[in-house]
Amino acid sequence: MKHEKLHIGLDVHGQTITIANAEDKNDVRLYGAISSDLHSVDKRSTA
């Protein structure tokens, strides 16, 4: 059984959080920036 990993990177600032993800070290993708309010973070963490 093959286990797949998804790495998530967060660059946290006062007003925004920039999100990136990678399936391996050669495939890093910028997801985008969201507001740092709780509603935005909750919405993206369950998507």
C-alpha positions in Angstrom: 0.0 0.0 0.0 1.5 3.3 -1.1 1.2 6.2 1.4 0.9 9.7 -0.1 2.0 12.8 1.7 1.0 16.4 1.2 3.2 19.0 2.8 1.6 22.4 3.7 3.6 25.6 4.2 2.1 28.7 5.9 3.7 32.2 5.8 1.8 34.0 8.6 1.7 37.8 8.8 -0.6 40.2 10.7 -3.3 40.5 8.1 -2.7 37.6 5.7 -1.5 34.0 5.5 0.2 32.7 2.3 -0.3 29.0 1.7 1.8 26.6 -0.4 1.7 22.9 -0.8 4.0 20.2 -2.1 3.6 16.5 -2.9 7.4 16.2 -3.1 10.3 18.5 -2.9 10.3 19.2 -6.7 6.6 20.0 -6.9 5.9 23.1 -4.7 2.8 25.1 -5.6 1.6 28.4 -4.3 -2.0 28.0 -3.2 -2.5 31.8 -2.6 -3.1 34.2 0.2 -6.0 34.4 2.6 -7.1 36.8 5.4 -5.8 35.8 8.8 -9.2 35.9 10.4 -10.5 32.7 11.9 -13.4 32.3 9.4 -10.9 32.3 6.4 -8.5 29.9 8.1 -11.4 27.5 9.0 -12.8 27.6 5.5 -9.5 26.7 3.9 -8.6 24.0 6.4 -11.7 22.0 5.6 -11.7 22.5 1.8 
